[in-house]
């Protein structure tokens, strides 16, 4: 069971210009989210990218959820 997305999501300026990626890959959080948003299942993603574990994909979702929670919205005057 995944406890913390930080175990699997990394940001390195030398990899994809610093976009968050799944550790040990060049697969970005953005890319995996796009697949999920386009109705790919976790199983389909794993079939296409067998190096990924279910916990990697769950880490993408947990990372995204945390980023949205931290987002601040300021109304325009």
N, CA, C and O atoms as a MOPAC input file, in Angstrom:
PM7 MOZYME 1SCF
protein

 N      0.83000 1    -1.18800 1     0.00000 1
 C      0.00000 1     0.00000 1     0.00000 1
 C      0.87600 1     1.25400 1     0.00000 1
 O      1.85300 1     1.35000 1     0.74400 1
 N      0.51400 1     2.18200 1    -0.82600 1
 C      1.27200 1     3.42700 1    -0.96000 1
 C      0.93800 1     4.36500 1     0.19000 1
 O     -0.22800 1     4.68600 1     0.42000 1
 N      1.95700 1     4.80000 1     0.90600 1
 C      1.73900 1     5.72500 1     2.01900 1
 C      1.91800 1     7.16800 1     1.59400 1
 O      1.18100 1     8.04500 1     2.04500 1
 N      2.87700 1     7.42100 1     0.74100 1
 C      3.21100 1     8.79000 1     0.39000 1
 C      3.64900 1     8.83900 1    -1.07200 1
 O      4.48600 1     8.04600 1    -1.50400 1
 N      3.08000 1     9.77100 1    -1.82700 1
 C      3.43400 1     9.88300 1    -3.24300 1
 C      4.91300 1    10.19100 1    -3.42700 1
 O      5.47400 1     9.90100 1    -4.48400 1
 N      5.55600 1    10.77600 1    -2.41400 1
 C      6.97300 1    11.14400 1    -2.53500 1
 C      7.88000 1     9.93300 1    -2.72000 1
 O      9.03200 1    10.07700 1    -3.12900 1
 N      7.37200 1     8.75400 1    -2.42500 1
 C      8.13300 1     7.52500 1    -2.64700 1
 C      8.28100 1     7.23000 1    -4.14500 1
 O      9.18100 1     6.49700 1    -4.55300 1
 N      7.38800 1     7.80800 1    -4.95900 1
 C      7.35400 1     7.43100 1    -6.37300 1
 C      7.37400 1     8.58400 1    -7.35700 1
 O      7.68800 1     8.37300 1    -8.52900 1
 N      7.05500 1     9.78300 1    -6.92900 1
 C      7.03300 1    10.94200 1    -7.83000 1
 C      8.23600 1    11.82500 1    -7.50700 1
 O      8.47100 1    12.17300 1    -6.35000 1
 N      8.99300 1    12.18200 1    -8.53900 1
 C     10.18400 1    13.01500 1    -8.34100 1
 C     10.18000 1    14.18500 1    -9.31800 1
 O      9.56500 1    14.13900 1   -10.38300 1
 N     10.88600 1    15.22800 1    -8.91500 1
 C     11.08900 1    16.39200 1    -9.78400 1
 C     12.58700 1    16.60100 1    -9.87500 1
 O     13.26700 1    16.82600 1    -8.87400 1
 N     13.08600 1    16.52100 1   -11.10400 1
 C     14.51500 1    16.69400 1   -11.35800 1
 C     14.65700 1    17.59700 1   -12.57500 1
 O     14.18600 1    17.24600 1   -13.65700 1
 N     15.29600 1    18.75200 1   -12.42300 1
 C     15.43300 1    19.66600 1   -13.55700 1
 C     16.09500 1    19.03800 1   -14.78100 1
 O     15.95200 1    19.55100 1   -15.89200 1
 N     16.81500 1    17.93500 1   -14.59000 1
 C     17.49000 1    17.27100 1   -15.70500 1
 C     16.57800 1    16.29400 1   -16.44800 1
 O     16.94600 1    15.77300 1   -17.50100 1
 N     15.38700 1    16.04900 1   -15.89700 1
 C     14.44900 1    15.10100 1   -16.52600 1
 C     13.18200 1    15.86000 1   -16.90100 1
 O     12.52000 1    16.43500 1   -16.03700 1
 N     12.84700 1    15.86300 1   -18.17600 1
 C     11.65400 1    16.53800 1   -18.70800 1
 C     11.51200 1    17.96900 1   -18.19200 1
 O     10.41900 1    18.40900 1   -17.83700 1
 N     12.62300 1    18.67500 1   -18.15900 1
 C     12.65500 1    20.08500 1   -17.77300 1
 C     12.02400 1    20.30900 1   -16.39100 1
 O     11.42800 1    21.35600 1   -16.13700 1
 N     12.16000 1    19.32800 1   -15.51100 1
 C     11.68800 1    19.48800 1   -14.14000 1
 C     10.23100 1    19.16400 1   -13.89900 1
 O      9.71700 1    19.40500 1   -12.80600 1
 N      9.55300 1    18.62100 1   -14.90000 1
 C      8.16800 1    18.19800 1   -14.67100 1
 C      8.18000 1    17.01200 1   -13.71200 1
 O      9.12500 1    16.22200 1   -13.72400 1
 N      7.14100 1    16.87200 1   -12.87600 1
 C      7.08700 1    15.69900 1   -12.00500 1
 C      6.90100 1    14.42700 1   -12.82800 1
 O      6.04200 1    14.35300 1   -13.70600 1
 N      7.73200 1    13.42500 1   -12.52000 1
 C      7.69700 1    12.14700 1   -13.24400 1
 C      7.66400 1    10.99600 1   -12.24200 1
 O      7.95800 1    11.17200 1   -11.05900 1
 N      7.30600 1     9.83400 1   -12.73200 1
 C      7.37300 1     8.62800 1   -11.92600 1
 C      8.84000 1     8.23500 1   -11.82100 1
 O      9.53800 1     8.11800 1   -12.82800 1
 N      9.29500 1     8.03500 1   -10.59500 1
 C     10.70300 1     7.71200 1   -10.31300 1
 C     11.20500 1     6.60400 1   -11.25100 1
 O     10.54100 1     5.58900 1   -11.45700 1
 N     12.39000 1     6.83500 1   -11.80500 1
 C     13.02500 1     5.84200 1   -12.66700 1
 C     12.49300 1     5.79800 1   -14.08000 1
 O     12.87800 1     4.93200 1   -14.86500 1
 N     11.59200 1     6.74200 1   -14.42000 1
 C     11.03600 1     6.78500 1   -15.77400 1
 C     11.09000 1     8.22200 1   -16.28800 1
 O     11.49800 1     9.14300 1   -15.58100 1
 N     10.67100 1     8.37900 1   -17.52100 1
 C     10.46200 1     9.70700 1   -18.09100 1
 C      8.97100 1     9.90900 1   -18.34300 1
 O      8.58300 1    10.71700 1   -19.18600 1
 N      8.14100 1     9.17500 1   -17.61000 1
 C      6.69000 1     9.28900 1   -17.73400 1
 C      6.20600 1    10.34000 1   -16.73400 1
 O      6.32400 1    10.17200 1   -15.52000 1
 N      5.65900 1    11.42400 1   -17.27900 1
 C      5.26000 1    12.53100 1   -16.41500 1
 C      3.89900 1    12.28100 1   -15.76500 1
 O      3.07300 1    11.51600 1   -16.26300 1
 N      3.70600 1    12.94800 1   -14.64800 1
 C      2.40800 1    12.93000 1   -13.97500 1
 C      1.33700 1    13.40500 1   -14.95400 1
 O      0.25900 1    12.81800 1   -15.04400 1
 N      1.64300 1    14.46100 1   -15.67300 1
 C      0.71400 1    15.02500 1   -16.65600 1
 C      0.29800 1    13.97900 1   -17.69500 1
 O     -0.88000 1    13.87800 1   -18.03700 1
 N      1.26100 1    13.20700 1   -18.19400 1
 C      0.98600 1    12.18600 1   -19.20600 1
 C      0.05800 1    11.10300 1   -18.66000 1
 O     -0.90200 1    10.71200 1   -19.32500 1
 N      0.34100 1    10.62100 1   -17.45800 1
 C     -0.48700 1     9.56400 1   -16.86900 1
 C     -1.89600 1    10.08600 1   -16.58900 1
 O     -2.87900 1     9.38400 1   -16.82500 1
 N     -1.99200 1    11.31100 1   -16.08800 1
 C     -3.31200 1    11.91200 1   -15.87000 1
 C     -4.08900 1    12.02900 1   -17.16800 1
 O     -5.29500 1    11.78400 1   -17.20000 1
 N     -3.40400 1    12.40100 1   -18.23500 1
 C     -4.06100 1    12.51600 1   -19.53100 1
 C     -4.59700 1    11.16000 1   -19.99100 1
 O     -5.70300 1    11.07500 1   -20.52600 1
 N     -3.81800 1    10.10900 1   -19.78200 1
 C     -4.30900 1     8.76800 1   -20.14100 1
 C     -5.56700 1     8.42600 1   -19.34900 1
 O     -6.55100 1     7.95200 1   -19.91500 1
 N     -5.53400 1     8.66500 1   -18.04000 1
 C     -6.69100 1     8.37200 1   -17.19500 1
 C     -7.89500 1     9.21900 1   -17.60700 1
 O     -9.02300 1     8.72700 1   -17.62200 1
 N     -7.66100 1    10.47900 1   -17.93800 1
 C     -8.74100 1    11.37000 1   -18.36200 1
 C     -9.33600 1    10.94200 1   -19.69300 1
 O    -10.47900 1    11.27500 1   -20.00800 1
 N     -8.55200 1    10.19600 1   -20.47800 1
 C     -9.03500 1     9.68900 1   -21.76100 1
 C     -9.52200 1     8.25600 1   -21.65200 1
 O     -9.52600 1     7.50500 1   -22.62800 1
 N     -9.93400 1     7.89200 1   -20.43700 1
 C    -10.63000 1     6.63800 1   -20.16800 1
 C     -9.75000 1     5.39400 1   -20.20600 1
 O    -10.26000 1     4.28400 1   -20.35700 1
 N     -8.44400 1     5.56200 1   -20.07100 1
 C     -7.57900 1     4.39200 1   -19.93300 1
 C     -7.73600 1     3.85200 1   -18.52300 1
 O     -7.86100 1     4.61900 1   -17.56800 1
 N     -7.72900 1     2.54700 1   -18.39300 1
 C     -7.75600 1     1.93600 1   -17.07000 1
 C     -6.32100 1     1.76900 1   -16.56400 1
 O     -5.36200 1     1.85100 1   -17.33100 1
 N     -6.20200 1     1.53700 1   -15.27400 1
 C     -4.88200 1     1.27200 1   -14.70800 1
 C     -4.26100 1     0.06500 1   -15.40400 1
 O     -3.06300 1     0.05100 1   -15.68600 1
 N     -5.07400 1    -0.93800 1   -15.67600 1
 C     -4.57200 1    -2.14600 1   -16.34100 1
 C     -4.07600 1    -1.85100 1   -17.75300 1
 O     -3.05800 1    -2.39900 1   -18.17500 1
 N     -4.77600 1    -0.99800 1   -18.48100 1
 C     -4.33200 1    -0.63700 1   -19.83100 1
 C     -2.99900 1     0.10900 1   -19.77000 1
 O     -2.10600 1    -0.13900 1   -20.58100 1
 N     -2.87100 1     1.00500 1   -18.82400 1
 C     -1.61500 1     1.74600 1   -18.68500 1
 C     -0.48500 1     0.77800 1   -18.36600 1
 O      0.59900 1     0.87500 1   -18.94300 1
 N     -0.73000 1    -0.15300 1   -17.45400 1
 C      0.30400 1    -1.12700 1   -17.09100 1
 C      0.64600 1    -2.04500 1   -18.26500 1
 O      1.80100 1    -2.44400 1   -18.41700 1
 N     -0.32600 1    -2.37700 1   -19.08100 1
 C     -0.04000 1    -3.22100 1   -20.25600 1
 C      0.83900 1    -2.48300 1   -21.25400 1
 O      1.73400 1    -3.07200 1   -21.86000 1
 N      0.58100 1    -1.19300 1   -21.42100 1
 C      1.35700 1    -0.38800 1   -22.37500 1
 C      2.72000 1     0.00100 1   -21.80400 1
 O      3.69000 1     0.14500 1   -22.54800 1
 N      2.79100 1     0.16900 1   -20.49000 1
 C      4.02300 1     0.58100 1   -19.80700 1
 C      4.29000 1    -0.40200 1   -18.65400 1
 O      4.06700 1    -0.07400 1   -17.48900 1
 N      4.76200 1    -1.59000 1   -18.98700 1
 C      4.88500 1    -2.66100 1   -17.98100 1
 C      5.85100 1    -2.35400 1   -16.84000 1
 O      5.84000 1    -3.05400 1   -15.82800 1
 N      6.67700 1    -1.33500 1   -16.97700 1
 C      7.57500 1    -0.96900 1   -15.88600 1
 C      6.81700 1    -0.29800 1   -14.73500 1
 O      7.35200 1    -0.16100 1   -13.63500 1
 N      5.58100 1     0.11600 1   -14.98600 1
 C      4.79700 1     0.78100 1   -13.95400 1
 C      4.07200 1    -0.22100 1   -13.07000 1
 O      3.59400 1    -1.25900 1   -13.52600 1
 N      4.00700 1     0.12200 1   -11.80200 1
 C      3.22700 1    -0.65300 1   -10.84500 1
 C      1.96700 1     0.13600 1   -10.51700 1
 O      1.92000 1     1.35100 1   -10.70900 1
 N      0.96500 1    -0.54800 1   -10.02900 1
 C     -0.27500 1     0.12200 1    -9.63300 1
 C      0.02900 1     1.28900 1    -8.68300 1
 O     -0.58800 1     2.35000 1    -8.78600 1
 N      0.96400 1     1.09500 1    -7.77400 1
 C      1.30900 1     2.12900 1    -6.80000 1
 C      1.86200 1     3.38500 1    -7.47100 1
 O      1.68700 1     4.48700 1    -6.95100 1
 N      2.53100 1     3.23400 1    -8.62600 1
 C      3.01700 1     4.39400 1    -9.37300 1
 C      1.84000 1     5.24900 1    -9.84300 1
 O      1.86800 1     6.47500 1    -9.73400 1
 N      0.82200 1     4.59600 1   -10.36000 1
 C     -0.33900 1     5.30900 1   -10.88300 1
 C     -1.13100 1     5.93500 1    -9.73300 1
 O     -1.62700 1     7.05500 1    -9.86000 1
 N     -1.24900 1     5.23000 1    -8.63200 1
 C     -1.92200 1     5.78600 1    -7.46000 1
 C     -1.14300 1     6.98700 1    -6.91600 1
 O     -1.74100 1     7.94700 1    -6.43000 1
 N      0.17500 1     6.93400 1    -6.99700 1
 C      1.00100 1     8.06700 1    -6.56100 1
 C      0.71700 1     9.29800 1    -7.41700 1
 O      0.69600 1    10.41800 1    -6.90500 1
 N      0.50200 1     9.09800 1    -8.70600 1
 C      0.14600 1    10.20700 1    -9.59900 1
 C     -1.14500 1    10.86800 1    -9.10500 1
 O     -1.23500 1    12.09400 1    -9.03700 1
 N     -2.13200 1    10.05200 1    -8.76500 1
 C     -3.40800 1    10.59500 1    -8.29800 1
 C     -3.26500 1    11.29000 1    -6.94700 1
 O     -3.85100 1    12.34900 1    -6.72400 1
 N     -2.49200 1    10.69800 1    -6.05600 1
 C     -2.29800 1    11.31700 1    -4.74200 1
 C     -1.52100 1    12.63300 1    -4.86700 1
 O     -1.84300 1    13.61300 1    -4.19600 1
 N     -0.51500 1    12.65000 1    -5.71300 1
 C      0.25400 1    13.87700 1    -5.95300 1
 C     -0.68000 1    14.96900 1    -6.47100 1
 O     -0.65800 1    16.09700 1    -5.97800 1
 N     -1.48900 1    14.63400 1    -7.45100 1
 C     -2.39700 1    15.61300 1    -8.05500 1
 C     -3.40900 1    16.12100 1    -7.04300 1
 O     -3.68400 1    17.31900 1    -6.98500 1
 N     -3.96000 1    15.22500 1    -6.25300 1
 C     -4.92800 1    15.62700 1    -5.23500 1
 C     -4.29400 1    16.61200 1    -4.25600 1
 O     -4.91600 1    17.60700 1    -3.88200 1
 N     -3.08300 1    16.34100 1    -3.85200 1
 C     -2.40200 1    17.23900 1    -2.91600 1
 C     -2.12800 1    18.59700 1    -3.55000 1
 O     -2.26800 1    19.62500 1    -2.88800 1
 N     -1.74200 1    18.61600 1    -4.81100 1
 C     -1.46700 1    19.88400 1    -5.48400 1
 C     -2.74700 1    20.71400 1    -5.60200 1
 O     -2.70700 1    21.93500 1    -5.44500 1
 N     -3.86600 1    20.07400 1    -5.87200 1
 C     -5.13100 1    20.79700 1    -6.00000 1
 C     -5.56200 1    21.34100 1    -4.63900 1
 O     -6.07600 1    22.45600 1    -4.55100 1
 N     -5.35800 1    20.56500 1    -3.58900 1
 C     -5.69900 1    21.03400 1    -2.24000 1
 C     -4.89500 1    22.27100 1    -1.87000 1
 O     -5.40500 1    23.15900 1    -1.18700 1
 N     -3.65200 1    22.33800 1    -2.30900 1
 C     -2.78100 1    23.46100 1    -1.97100 1
 C     -3.00500 1    24.68200 1    -2.86300 1
 O     -2.53200 1    25.77500 1    -2.55200 1
 N     -3.72300 1    24.49700 1    -3.96500 1
 C     -3.94700 1    25.60400 1    -4.90400 1
 C     -4.77500 1    26.69400 1    -4.24400 1
 O     -5.77800 1    26.42400 1    -3.58200 1
 N     -4.34700 1    27.89800 1    -4.43300 1
 C     -5.06100 1    29.03300 1    -3.88700 1
 C     -5.66600 1    29.84500 1    -5.04100 1
 O     -5.01200 1    30.09800 1    -6.05300 1
 N     -6.90200 1    30.23700 1    -4.86500 1
 C     -7.60900 1    31.00400 1    -5.87500 1
 C     -7.86900 1    32.39200 1    -5.29900 1
 O     -8.37800 1    32.53100 1    -4.18700 1
 N     -7.51900 1    33.39500 1    -6.05900 1
 C     -7.73700 1    34.77600 1    -5.62900 1
 C     -8.70200 1    35.42900 1    -6.61300 1
 O     -8.42400 1    35.51200 1    -7.80900 1
 N     -9.85400 1    35.89600 1    -6.09000 1
 C    -10.80600 1    36.55800 1    -6.99700 1
 C    -10.23200 1    37.86400 1    -7.53200 1
 O     -9.51600 1    38.58200 1    -6.83400 1
 N    -10.55400 1    38.14300 1    -8.74600 1
 C    -10.12900 1    39.41200 1    -9.33700 1
 C    -11.07300 1    40.51900 1    -8.87200 1
 O    -12.27700 1    40.30100 1    -8.73900 1
 N    -10.52600 1    41.69400 1    -8.63000 1
 C    -11.39600 1    42.80900 1    -8.17600 1
 C    -12.35200 1    43.27500 1    -9.25300 1
 O    -13.13800 1    44.19500 1    -9.02400 1

